[in-house]
């Protein structure tokens, strides 16, 4: 299933704000006209806040929910605070959780949001408020639904918040493939890090993804993969610094999906980053995930 909520794009941002908030609605409309339309599921249920507190500091959680963050914290978060932002955040986290539960039953699922990997234990950062995959991983283990989770992060920026939030749980494995000279300036230490130089293109990038995923699965034998399919690796991304082609984005997603689906390893996917002002091209880049999904689902028939 592909989880979506209209709240994902229902956020008024200041003029010229850098985050392309409409991309979720645009992608949903694209999928409505595709072969995957029957798999779209609209859900607007908020997450139980106690699940967020499994890895985020209660004082920070409460300050965000009640609009009591100080101006410095709001600036670092990247979004102006509003009740709509709270609603969007809680729904997105619950859909991330539901996508993982769905994957455990049906082998795969996608959330048309998520990948909020910069959120730290006590603060938001880089357009990330609460760390969806860290919350989901802690919840799955807390409920004893799985023994081990692999968070496989292919956003162009390192998943620093994910590394911090999961560093003390040996059953949550963090793996980040990212541009070494991109945000955040100070990198955290994931269980597995694969920093790539500025300008990396298809061949090196795809080989790294294949080798990193194979290594992570062989070393740690996870029960589920939480995959951040960031589209900001694209050569056209304005915050990316890599030079991966559109076909390369599709091949990356196909490598990850195929590796999991062919071995019946459940995979839950988050949309991740993507920062192109050209909305049509950004939509096309994110849609490579669903082209790859169709390829792999058809191959399973």
N, C-alpha and C positions, 0 to 999 in steps of 0.2 A: 504494500500500500504506500501511497504518497500523501503525507499529511500536510494540510494547509489551513491557514486562518486568514481572513481578510484583515485582521489586526496587524499582520506582518508589514503591510504598507500603509496602514492607517495611523500615520504619525506626521504631524505638521512640524517640519524642520525649517529653520531660518533660510532665507533665500541664499543660494550658492553654497549651502551646506555640502560637505564633501561626500556624505554617505548617500548612495543611490537607492533611496528607500522604495521607489516604485518598482524596482526590479523583481520583487516577489510577485506582485500582481501581474506584471507582464509575463513572467514565466508561467504562472498558473494559467493565464489565458492561452498561452502557446500550447500547454499540455492538454487543455480542454479540447483542442482541435487535433490532437494526436491519437495514435494507437493506444496510448496509456490513459486516456480519459476515464475509462471505467475503473481505474485504480486510484483515482483522486478521492481523498477523504477529508471533508471539512470538519475540524474540531476546534472548539473555542473554550475548552475547559482549562482552568488555571491549575498549576501544580500545587500540591500540598506544600506549604512553605517549610514545614519541618524537614522535607527532603533537601531543600537548599541548605539548611543549617547543618547537614551532614558534612559539608566541606567549606562553607562560607561562615565567617564570624557573625554570630547573632546580632551584634550591635550594628554591623554594616548592613545586614539584611533589613533590619527594622528601620534604619535611617533611610534607606532607599524606598522602602514601601510607604513610608509616611511623608516623604518629601523633605527630610531633615538633613540631607547631605550638605556639607559646607561648599561654598563656591569653588574651591580648589578641587574637591572630589568630583563635582559635576563637570568641571572643565576636563579633568583627566578621563572621565567616562566617555566624553565625546558627544553626548546628546543632552539637550536641555531637559530637565525633569518635567514630567507631566503625568497625570493619571493614565493617559493613553499609553505612555511608555511602560508604566507598571503593568498594565493589562497585557500589552504585547509581550513583555518579558516573561510573565508567568505562563501565558499560553504557549509560547515558543518552547519553554522548558518542558512543559507537560507533553507537548507533541514530540519532543526529542525522546522523552521517556517512553511514550507509547510506541514510537518507531522501534525502539530497542526491544520492547515486549513483543511487538509484531514480528520482528526479525527472528526472535527465538522460536516462534511458532511456524513462521512461513519462510524462513531463511534470509529474507531481505526486507528492507523498508527504507523510505527516504522522508526526511523532514525538509520542507521547502523554506527553511530558515536554519539558524544554528551555526555552529562552528565558532562560538564565542570564546576563543581560547586565550585571550589576553586577560580575562577577569581573574583577579587575584583573591586570596582569602579575605582580605579586608577592604578591597577597593575594585572599582571598575576601571577599565583602561581600553583605549583603542577601539571604541564602539562596542565594547563587551561589558556587560553588567554583571551577570552571573554566568559561570562557566558550564554550559549545558552538558557537555560530555563528561566532565568531572562529576557533576551532580548525578548524572545517569549511572556512571560506573560505580560510584559509592552506593547508590541505591540498589543496584542489581546485586552487589555483593552483600549489602546489609540484609536484603531479603533472602539471601542464600539461593538466588535463582541461577547464579553462575559462580564458579570458583575463581576465574581469571578473565580480565578484560584487556584487550589491546586497543588503545586509542592511537589510530594511525592518521597522522596529520600531514596533509599535503598542501595546505595553504602556503602561500609564498613567505609568510611571516612565521617566525618560530612560535610554537605553542608554549610560551613562557609561563602563562598562568596555569595551564594544564599541568606542566611539570611541577610547579610549586604545590599545587593542590593535591597532587597524587604521590609526592615523593616519599611519604611515610607509609604508603600502603603497597606492600610488595605484590599484591594481587592485581594491581592496576599498572599496566605497562604503557609507558608513553614513548611514542616514536614520532619524530618531527623531521620532515624533509623541507628545507627552507633556503632562502637566499641569505648567505652569511652576512652580507653588508646591509641588510634591510632592518626595519623595525622588528622587534625592540632593539635599541642600541646595546643594552646589557642583556645577554642571553642567559637563560636558565639552563639547568642540566636535566635533559630528559633521560630516560633509560637508554634510548638510542637516538642520537642526533646525526643528521646527514646534511651539513651545511654545504651549499653549492655557490660557486662564484657568480658574480654579476655577469649577465649575458649568456648563461647556460641555455643551450637549445635542446632540441628533441632527443638526440641520441644519448647524451650523457644523462639527461634528466630521466628518461624512461628506463634506462639501465639501472639507475639508482633506485627508482621506485620498485622495480622488480626484485632487485637484490635485498633491499631493506625489508620489504614485506615478507619475502621468503625467509630471511634471517629471523625476523621477529616471530613468525609462526613456528619455525623450527625450535628456536630457543625457549619460547614461553608457552607454547601449546594453549592459546587462548580459547575460551568458550564462545566468545563473540568479538567481532571487530566493530569499533565505532570509527567511522571514516569521515574525515573532514575533507571534502572535495573542493577546496578553494579554487575559483576560476582566475585568481589573480596571478597565476603563473604565466598567463598569456603574454605574448609579445606586445599586445596592445594595451595591457593594463598600465594605468598611470601611477600606481603605487607598487609595482611589482619588481622590476629590474631583471627579470628573466626573459628569455626569448623563445618560449615554447609556442609552437604553431597551434592553430585551431585543431588540426588533426592530432597533434601531440596531446592536447587536453583530452580528446576523446580516447586516445590509446592509453593514456594514464588511467582514466576511469575504467576502461575495459580490463586492464591488467588487474586492478584491485578487485573489481566485481568478479571476473572470471576465476581468479585465485580462490576466492571465498565460495562462490556458487558451485564450482566443480567438485569441491571437497565437502559441501554442505556445512560450511562454517558460517554461522549467521553474521550478517553485516547490516548495520544501521548507518545511514549516510546523512550528513548535514551539508547544506549548500555551501557554506564557507564564504570567503571574501571574493570580491570582484568589483573593481573601481574604474570603470570606463564611462566617460561622459556621453559617449555614443551609445544610447540606450538599446538600439537595435543590435549592435555588435556585442554588447554585454549580454543581452538575452541569448544571442546565438552561442556565446562562449559557455554560459551556464548550461545551456541545453545540450551540450556535448555529453554531459553526464547521462541524460536520458536517451540519447542516441546509443551510447555504450550499453545502457541498461537493456534497451530493446534488442540490441545485437546479442547480448548474452542470454536473455530470456528466450529468444527464438532458438538459440543453439541448444537450449535445454529440452526443447520440445521433441 
